[in-house]
């Protein structure tokens, strides 16, 4: 993949295959299923050495209103890091089979707590299998180490934070949802539409059509340019649950944007608050 400011954030299948078994590499399988069948999917075959991660149980917790999910607290993240062997000095590779959506949530979670040595496997598990690479069904034992948590940092914003940024010429709000939701034609919150001033960059458009891989750097930059996303501003991404927003935050960081945050709680919280402004 060409034209990226930070290519080290992506792991190719070739690179990962060459580095399998290295003690400083930790691999996380983020293939999640809403019906709870993720463990069976993992047991049937995974990249050798990969530890299964349930993002819904380990990386988030319910918001105070019970209708939103937010970033897990330090204790839960520390437990997750220790179980999967993420320690200071290790490099983490995350993958899934859903266009890196859940892998991106893991990347953002670790980044929000100060751990930056995370790579997302471009193409995910489907590319790994399609290339005939090694697959294992061995159970990966739990580890006991962890990294030094620092945060959550500027990568995470709350509703009050975002409300305070409305109208700022130094901030770009980016809605990662589908256009129909952004324009207020669809949705499941009390009010439909988007946060005032937000531009729409549907996260599905960041991947190659019908594939797990990201578009190349030139195509991604063109997509952002057409949405009037310019460099030099603080980027604040949101969607309904923080999954697509994390993927968009990853893409922006990959392209060299230096101050990128995710609005934790997102539209699930904003759209249900009657005291907050909404545009359609």
BELQUI-V959681 format. One line per field, one symbol per residue. burial: # if it has 16 or more other ideal C-beta (glycine too) atoms within 10 Angstrom, else .. Layout:
burial->???
This chain:
burial->...#....#####..#...#....########.....#..##...###########.###.......#####...###.########..########################.#.############....#......#.....##.#.##..###.#..#..#.....########..###...#.#.#####..#..###..##....####.#..##.##..#.#....######################.#..##############..#.#..
